[in-house]
Amino acid sequence: MNVGLGLFSLTNRPLVSSVGGQVPERGAVHGVTAMAEYLDQDFHFYFNEGLVARATYREGVRGLDSSRELQQLSLFASYTLPVLGDHALTLTATHGRSRGDPFLDAQLLGATTGSRGFTAATLWAETASTATLEYQAPFWSPRLATFTAHVFVDFGRMKWRDSVTRYAAPGAGVRVYLRDVAIPAVGLEVVRDPESGDFLPVAAVGFGF
């Protein structure tokens, strides 16, 4: 179990969107942040078996000369279970909440675990909850690497201002895990866009990038 406390600072410098347009006021938030992490995992062939959980909270403090309010909470948990020897079943869940400016402090999701059916940074949310169920199996393991195939479904509920988006996005992909090299897995995934029904390619570096 790891815990930590610290300070943070955010400064926004708005730009004019058009010639002659009005520039929003510059603002800053200074405050405190707290985090906790629980790690109970063992390495198994190419994946980490067990549970990892993280929680982060930060809040702007007026006494530190903050020009606006900000409260942000982020929760993450993932559990991986070995199946049939070297196969892996993983359940991942996240929840994030941001109370502040709906534009400056929105969570920008897309092209990451839990929201792979959307293009990067196109899914805005003040409150975001996601869950992912993934099944992964190795199909080739030469001396220097392990190649795996996986299928998954991303579920999510996003709320931004007065809009709520719910979705389920199935997909599949392949990954390469290099042995004796301290870099994450790399791979390629194809996932169904919940809005258009089109299939989108997603480059993956590690689980959750």
DAVEN-V262792 format. One record per backbone hydrogen bond with DSSP energy under -0.5 kcal/mol. CO is the residue of the C=O (numbers start at 1). NH is the residue of the N-H. Records with the same first field share a line. If there is no record, write none. Layout:
BEGIN
CO->NH ; NH
END
This chain:
BEGIN
2->37
4->35
6->33
8->31
10->29
12->27
18->21
27->12
28->67 ; 68
29->10
30->61
31->8
32->59
33->6
34->57
35->4
36->55
37->2
38->53
40->51
42->49
44->46 ; 47
47->44 ; 49
49->42
50->80
51->40
52->78
53->38
54->76
55->36
56->74
57->34
58->72
59->32
61->64 ; 66
62->65
70->60
71->99
72->58
73->97
74->56
75->95
76->54
77->93
78->52
79->91
80->50
81->89
83->87
84->86
87->83
88->90 ; 136
89->81
90->134
91->79
92->132
93->77
94->130
95->75
96->128
97->73
98->100
99->71
101->105
103->106
107->109 ; 125
109->122 ; 123
112->115
115->111 ; 118
118->111
119->122
122->124
123->109
125->107
126->98
127->159
128->96
129->157
130->94
131->155
132->92
133->153
134->90
135->151
136->88
137->149
140->147
144->179
146->177
147->139 ; 140
148->175
149->137
150->173
151->135
152->171
153->133
154->169
155->131
156->167
157->129
158->165
159->126 ; 127
160->163
163->160
165->158
167->156
169->154
170->192
171->152
172->190
173->150
174->188
175->148
176->178 ; 186
177->146
178->181
181->183
185->206
186->176
187->204
188->174
189->202
190->172
191->200
193->197
198->193 ; 200
200->191
202->189
204->187
206->208 ; 209
END
